[in-house]
Amino acid sequence: MSNLTAIELKAFVPARDFALSRQFYQDLGFVMPWSDDNLAYLHHGKCCFMLQNFYVKELAET
């Protein structure tokens, strides 16, 4: 696998309240070029992540 090149790695961030969380990150200055009912792609400069409409307390707090 010596020819494997990583271009980008995105973290998946859980949201208890998906709509509120999307607005929160946009208010901070993140751009949301794509979103559906379960997932939103947010970025600010070179920082990006996937916000997911999914929350399990035990998984989110580990």
Rosetta constraint file for C-alpha pairs under 8 A:
AtomPair CA 10 CA 48 HARMONIC 6.43 0.50
AtomPair CA 10 CA 49 HARMONIC 5.00 0.50
AtomPair CA 10 CA 50 HARMONIC 6.53 0.50
AtomPair CA 11 CA 48 HARMONIC 7.86 0.50
AtomPair CA 11 CA 49 HARMONIC 5.09 0.50
AtomPair CA 11 CA 50 HARMONIC 6.08 0.50
AtomPair CA 12 CA 49 HARMONIC 6.15 0.50
AtomPair CA 12 CA 50 HARMONIC 4.75 0.50
AtomPair CA 12 CA 51 HARMONIC 5.84 0.50
AtomPair CA 12 CA 52 HARMONIC 6.53 0.50
AtomPair CA 13 CA 49 HARMONIC 7.11 0.50
AtomPair CA 13 CA 50 HARMONIC 6.09 0.50
AtomPair CA 13 CA 51 HARMONIC 4.84 0.50
AtomPair CA 13 CA 52 HARMONIC 5.96 0.50
AtomPair CA 14 CA 51 HARMONIC 6.10 0.50
AtomPair CA 14 CA 52 HARMONIC 5.13 0.50
AtomPair CA 14 CA 53 HARMONIC 6.49 0.50
AtomPair CA 14 CA 54 HARMONIC 5.46 0.50
AtomPair CA 14 CA 55 HARMONIC 5.26 0.50
AtomPair CA 14 CA 60 HARMONIC 6.62 0.50
AtomPair CA 15 CA 21 HARMONIC 6.34 0.50
AtomPair CA 15 CA 51 HARMONIC 6.79 0.50
AtomPair CA 15 CA 52 HARMONIC 6.01 0.50
AtomPair CA 15 CA 53 HARMONIC 5.57 0.50
AtomPair CA 15 CA 54 HARMONIC 5.90 0.50
AtomPair CA 15 CA 55 HARMONIC 5.68 0.50
AtomPair CA 16 CA 21 HARMONIC 7.92 0.50
AtomPair CA 16 CA 53 HARMONIC 7.21 0.50
AtomPair CA 16 CA 54 HARMONIC 6.83 0.50
AtomPair CA 16 CA 55 HARMONIC 5.42 0.50
AtomPair CA 17 CA 21 HARMONIC 6.02 0.50
AtomPair CA 17 CA 53 HARMONIC 7.44 0.50
AtomPair CA 18 CA 22 HARMONIC 6.13 0.50
AtomPair CA 18 CA 51 HARMONIC 7.90 0.50
AtomPair CA 18 CA 52 HARMONIC 7.18 0.50
AtomPair CA 18 CA 53 HARMONIC 5.22 0.50
AtomPair CA 19 CA 23 HARMONIC 6.32 0.50
AtomPair CA 20 CA 24 HARMONIC 6.08 0.50
AtomPair CA 21 CA 25 HARMONIC 6.31 0.50
AtomPair CA 22 CA 26 HARMONIC 6.27 0.50
AtomPair CA 22 CA 40 HARMONIC 7.54 0.50
AtomPair CA 22 CA 51 HARMONIC 7.57 0.50
AtomPair CA 23 CA 27 HARMONIC 6.00 0.50
AtomPair CA 24 CA 28 HARMONIC 6.39 0.50
AtomPair CA 25 CA 29 HARMONIC 6.58 0.50
AtomPair CA 25 CA 30 HARMONIC 5.52 0.50
AtomPair CA 25 CA 42 HARMONIC 7.80 0.50
AtomPair CA 26 CA 30 HARMONIC 4.67 0.50
AtomPair CA 26 CA 31 HARMONIC 6.05 0.50
AtomPair CA 26 CA 32 HARMONIC 7.10 0.50
AtomPair CA 29 CA 44 HARMONIC 6.76 0.50
AtomPair CA 30 CA 42 HARMONIC 5.93 0.50
AtomPair CA 30 CA 43 HARMONIC 5.21 0.50
AtomPair CA 30 CA 44 HARMONIC 4.75 0.50
AtomPair CA 31 CA 42 HARMONIC 5.52 0.50
AtomPair CA 31 CA 43 HARMONIC 5.34 0.50
AtomPair CA 31 CA 44 HARMONIC 6.19 0.50
AtomPair CA 32 CA 40 HARMONIC 6.90 0.50
AtomPair CA 32 CA 41 HARMONIC 5.76 0.50
AtomPair CA 32 CA 42 HARMONIC 4.57 0.50
AtomPair CA 32 CA 43 HARMONIC 6.66 0.50
AtomPair CA 33 CA 41 HARMONIC 6.55 0.50
AtomPair CA 33 CA 42 HARMONIC 6.93 0.50
AtomPair CA 34 CA 40 HARMONIC 5.88 0.50
AtomPair CA 34 CA 41 HARMONIC 5.46 0.50
AtomPair CA 34 CA 42 HARMONIC 7.69 0.50
AtomPair CA 35 CA 39 HARMONIC 5.72 0.50
AtomPair CA 35 CA 40 HARMONIC 4.08 0.50
AtomPair CA 35 CA 41 HARMONIC 6.22 0.50
AtomPair CA 36 CA 40 HARMONIC 6.39 0.50
AtomPair CA 37 CA 53 HARMONIC 7.34 0.50
AtomPair CA 38 CA 52 HARMONIC 5.71 0.50
AtomPair CA 38 CA 53 HARMONIC 4.67 0.50
AtomPair CA 38 CA 54 HARMONIC 7.53 0.50
AtomPair CA 39 CA 50 HARMONIC 6.56 0.50
AtomPair CA 39 CA 51 HARMONIC 5.64 0.50
AtomPair CA 39 CA 52 HARMONIC 4.54 0.50
AtomPair CA 39 CA 53 HARMONIC 6.04 0.50
AtomPair CA 40 CA 50 HARMONIC 5.55 0.50
AtomPair CA 40 CA 51 HARMONIC 5.04 0.50
AtomPair CA 40 CA 52 HARMONIC 6.49 0.50
AtomPair CA 41 CA 48 HARMONIC 7.33 0.50
AtomPair CA 41 CA 49 HARMONIC 6.10 0.50
AtomPair CA 41 CA 50 HARMONIC 4.74 0.50
AtomPair CA 41 CA 51 HARMONIC 6.44 0.50
AtomPair CA 42 CA 48 HARMONIC 5.55 0.50
AtomPair CA 42 CA 49 HARMONIC 5.62 0.50
AtomPair CA 42 CA 50 HARMONIC 6.30 0.50
AtomPair CA 42 CA 51 HARMONIC 7.28 0.50
AtomPair CA 43 CA 47 HARMONIC 5.51 0.50
AtomPair CA 43 CA 48 HARMONIC 4.01 0.50
AtomPair CA 43 CA 49 HARMONIC 6.52 0.50
AtomPair CA 44 CA 48 HARMONIC 6.37 0.50
AtomPair CA 55 CA 59 HARMONIC 7.78 0.50
AtomPair CA 55 CA 60 HARMONIC 6.81 0.50
AtomPair CA 56 CA 60 HARMONIC 6.02 0.50
AtomPair CA 57 CA 61 HARMONIC 6.06 0.50
AtomPair CA 58 CA 62 HARMONIC 6.58 0.50
